[in-house]
Amino acid sequence: MSLIELSGIDKVYRTKEIETTALENVNLTVDKGEFVSIMGPSGCGKSTLLNIIGLLDKPTAGTVRLLDTDCSTLGDNAMSHFRNANLGFVFQSFHLIPSLDVASNVELPLAYRSGMSASERHRRVDEVLARLGISHRKKHLPTQLSGGQCQRVAIARAIVGRPSIVLADEPTGNLDSKMGAEVMDLLHSLNTDDGITIVMVTHNEAQAMQTDRIVRFFDGRVIS
């Protein structure tokens, strides 16, 4: 079963002076349970593609189907609800809110789900923190954590809503090799044990080789 289907995706950025093509006729299918790496030189369109899959940006042309839903038919509110229910995001720079403790950062995606009680939100947060081995940091602020711990918190936040798909943009880019390996082990565990489909942008060839498939990009196109 395909969870992600991109057909004829173009993305063009226009200003008064210049037109820049970020993606050109991209076709990509990712099946349920796959762990796919996207590789290519800087500026080739990898992050743009991830943002379009994640419904954070809209293509200039083409269609995006996620979980058999044509996302171009969704209004802004419906798209936000769909994204919150089905997608998780992990970024290179963590994007944790410095004034909130670990538990509050992880709970954020659940705060936008109507009908979920506070006790259920807290139960899910405790469950995912235990799953990722950071329960002991529950009340710490991000500034009190190591880089690897911050990324574990970011991953906890990404999966607390039980998404079908996790999109990771250079998830080990700000980590040393040891912490990077730990994060990759965690992502593999989420993929194999929890069945989460993962699409990861990376520059790390060795890490990409550990995934099911590598999609190589150049100048906004899939080349292999």
Secondary structure, DSSP 8 states (H G I E B T S, - for coil): -EEEEEEEEEEEEE-SS-EEEEEEEEEEEEETT-EEEEE-STTSSHHHHHHHHTTSS--SEEEEEETTEEGGG--HHHHHHHHHHHEEEEETT----TTS-HHHHHHHHHHTSTT--HHHHHHHHHHHHHHTT-GGGTT--GGGS-HHHHHHHHHHHHHTT--SEEEEESTTTTS-HHHHHHHHHHHHHHHHHH--EEEEE-S-HHHHTTSSEEEEEETTEE--
